Structure formats: structure tokens, C-alpha cells
Amino acid sequence: QVKAAVDKLEATSEAIFNELQNFHQNTTADYVTEICNHARKLFSKVKEDITGLQKTFPLSDYYRYADHWHHIMQNLVFQCSLIIYMEEDTLVTRDQVAQLLGVSTDKADGFHITLEDYLQGVLLLPAELTRIAVNCVIHEDYQRPIKIASFLSQLNAAYKMLNLKNDALRRKYDGLKYEVKKAEGIVYDMKIRRLIPSS
């Protein structure tokens, strides 16, 4: 019963991911708004799926089953973070994620978004943003890659302040440092090609 509910949630997460892949085709303001609106509608299904999942086990057994959905929650955090970034050029907060998913940030409330899942999920964002930055250059959107490079630099600085004891989290953070360099390289190439002012 738990597995069937988890599979349902994962399928919805994959549907959201597929919708968000449209950012690689076009990053004009109207198109971005359209994609974000479509994706946000799918989050109502996420809320339904999570409600259904919660009914398959007693609250006292939460941690017995939590490993079944950790990676899905991290993917959903990533998807929330991509939507918020494309809408507002800012980092999603844990509270915003909880609101989109219809869950809590407090373990006392039962099904919740853990700090670790939030931090790991956000670290899936940089690689996606550098891919978008490359496609922006192809589509002659030269301002967004600059914003992406600046955002990733700030994100890197924020994670650097954390004492990352978790091995998986530290490995993902190493990936962030690579994506920062990649984003800076894209901006540098645009300057060399005189697609943006060099100052």
C-alpha cells in the first residue's frame, strides 16, 4: 500500500519535471509564466498524492517508511526551486516548498519536509540552471545567463557557511562549485563574443 502511494507521487513528480523541461526551449517572459502556471497546477495533484500516502501508515511509523520517499521529496524541492527561481530570480524557502507540497516543516506535524531534503533538493537546481543558461545563449537571451551566474555564486556563498557533515550533501555541494565555474564560463564567453558589454 505504501509503495503504491509512493509510486503515484513519483509519477506526478516526473510529470512536473517533464513540464519544466520546456524551459530549455524558450525563456521569454510569457512562455516562462505559462510553464510555471502549468507546473503549479500539477502541484495540486502532489498534495492529493501526499494526503493519500499519509493514509497508508500510522504517524508513529513515519521514520520506518521515510526512506521510501526521501529522493522524491528532494526532486520535488528541486522542482519548486526551479519554478520560484524562474518566476522571481530568488531561492525558494523551505516554507514555500512546504506550502506548494501541502506539508509542514515541523516533524511534530507528521509528514514534513526535512531540512536535509530541502538542502539536497536545492542542490539539484544549479546543474539545471547552467543547462538553461547555455540554451538562453542559443536563443539570444543574453541577460538570463548573467543572472544565473550571479545567483549560483550567492547560493555557493550561502552553502559555504553551512557545516556540511552529511557526506551526500557535501558531494552535491562539490557539484555546485563546478556549476558556478560553468556559469561564469558562459558569461565570460558571451563577453569575448561581445554579446554583452565587458564592463
N, C-alpha and C positions, 0 to 999 in steps of 0.2 A: 504493500500500500504506500509506504514512504517512497520507495523507488519510483513507482508510477507517478506520484505527485512531483517528485524531483525532475523526472524526465519531461513532464509537462512544462515546468518552469524553465528548464533548459531550452526547450523548443521555442518558447516565447522570447527568451534572451537571444537566441540565434536569429529570430525574425527581426528583432530590433537591430542587431548587428548588420544584417543584410541591408536594412533600410539606410543605416548610417554610412554604408559603403558608397552611397550616391554622392557623398561629399567629394569623392575623388573625380567626379565627372564635371562638377560645376560648383563654384563658391561665390556666385553672385548673391547679393543680399536676399532677394526674393526666393531664390532656389534654396538657400540655407534655411530660411524661415519655413518653407514648405516641408523640407526633410525633417526639421526639428518637430514641427506640428504632427507629422505622421508618426514619428517615433514616440512622441509624448502620448499619443492615443494608445499605442501598444502597451504603455506602462500601466494602463487600467487593467489589462489582462495579467500583467505581472502581479498586481495587487490581488486579483482573484486567485491566481495560482498559489501565491504565498498563503492566503487565507485557507485554501484547500489543503496545502501542505501541513499547516499547523493543526488541522483536524485529524491528521493521521498518527499523531503520537501525543502522549501526555507531556505537559510542560516540564515535569520532573526529569524526563528523558532527553531534554533538549541537547545536552552535550554528548549524549550517546550517539546521536544521529548527525550532529553538526558537520562532520567531515563530508557528508553526502552532498552538501550544498555550498561549501566554502568557495570552491572555484567558480561556481555560478554567481554567487554574490559578488565576487571580485570582478567578474565580467560585467555584471550589471552596474557596479560602481564606475567602471571604465566607460560604459555607455552613457551613464548620467553625466560623467565629467566631460565627455565629448560634446554632448548636447549643450551643456551650460557654457563650455568654452566657445563653441561656435555661435551661440546666441549673445554672449556677454563679454567674451575675451577674458574671463576670470576663472579661477579654480573653484570647482564645486565644493561646498562644505558637506560635512558628514550629515548635518541636519537636512540639507537639501536632498541628499541621497535618500535618507530615511523617509522624507515626505513623498518623493517620487515612487518609492517602493511600497509605501504604506506600512512601514515598520518603525520600530523605536531605535534609539541609540543606547538605551538603558537595558542591561541584561535582566533587570528585575521585571521588566515588562514581557519577558519571554522572547519571542522571535525578534532579533535585533541585528543591526549592522555593527559588527565589531570594529574596533579601531584598526586592528590588523588587516581586516578585509578592505577597509576604506583605504589605508595606506598602500596596500598591494594593488588594489584596483586602479588607483590614481596613477600608479607607475606603469600601467598598460597604455596610458594616454600618449606619452612622448613619441613612441615609435609611429603611432597613427598620425600624429601631428606633423612629423617630418615627412611622411608619405604625402600628406595633404599639401605641405609646402612645395614639394617637388612638382606636384600636379598643378599647383597655383601658377608656378613659373611657366609651365606649358600653356596654361590658359590665359597668360598675360595678366594675372592678378599679382602684382609685384609688392603690394603693401602687406598682405596677409603673412607671407614668409618672415617679414621683419617682425611683425607682432608675435608670431610663433616663436622665433628665436629669443625674443625678449622674455616671453612667458616662461619658456623652458629654463632660461637662465635663472629666473626668480624661483621657479619650482626647485631647481637644483640647490639654490642657496637655502631654501626652507628645509629640504630633506637633510642637508649637511648639518643643520643644527640639532637634528634628532640623534639620539644614541641608539643606533640600529643594532640590537642584539640578535634579532631573528636572521638566520642565515639566508632564507629565501628572500627576505626583504632587502638584505644587503646586496644580494646578487642582482635583484631588479634595479636597485639604486645604481649599481655599476652600469647597467644598461642606460639609465637616464643620462649619465655623464657622457656616454657615447652619442646619444641623440642630441645633446646640447652642442657638441662639436659638429655634428652633421648639419644641424640647423644653421649654425654660424657659418659653415662652409657654403651653404646655399646662398646666404645673404652676401658673402664675400664674392662668390661667382657672379651674382647679379651686379655688384659694383664694378667688377672687372669688365663685364659686358656692357657697362653703362646703362643698365636697365633702371637703376636708381641712382640718385646723387651720392657721391662718395663721401660727402661730409657727414 
